Amino acid sequence: MAQYFTTYTDGSEQHIPADKVHFETDEDQYVFTTNGEPTAYAPRVGVLSIVRMPEPSQSKAVTG
């Protein structure tokens, strides 16, 4: 499952675990979903950025 790092215009931050995120135009909000079900919401007003973080299983170890 992906982790989304959400930054708000007031300087606060939130990590949201979800499979996907999309913008719902009718409700004017971002909807985070897991297995097709909504798990979190973020209003459009106040969201500065949403960044999908790499999944741990996709990270590579550095050896040297």
Secondary structure as the mmCIF struct_conf table of DSSP 4:
data_model
#
loop_
_struct_conf.conf_type_id
_struct_conf.id
_struct_conf.beg_label_comp_id
_struct_conf.beg_label_asym_id
_struct_conf.beg_label_seq_id
_struct_conf.end_label_comp_id
_struct_conf.end_label_asym_id
_struct_conf.end_label_seq_id
STRN STRN1 ALA A 2 TYR A 8
TURN_TY1_P TURN_TY1_P1 THR A 9 ASP A 10
BEND BEND1 GLY A 11 GLY A 11
STRN STRN2 GLU A 13 ALA A 18
BEND BEND2 ASP A 19 ASP A 19
STRN STRN3 LYS A 20 GLU A 24
TURN_TY1_P TURN_TY1_P2 THR A 25 ASP A 28
STRN STRN4 GLN A 29 THR A 34
TURN_TY1_P TURN_TY1_P3 ASN A 35 GLY A 36
STRN STRN5 GLU A 37 PRO A 43
BEND BEND3 ARG A 44 ARG A 44
TURN_TY1_P TURN_TY1_P4 VAL A 45 GLY A 46
STRN STRN6 VAL A 47 MET A 53
HELX_LH_PP_P HELX_LH_PP_P1 PRO A 54 GLU A 55
HELX_RH_3T_P HELX_RH_3T_P1 PRO A 56 GLN A 58
#
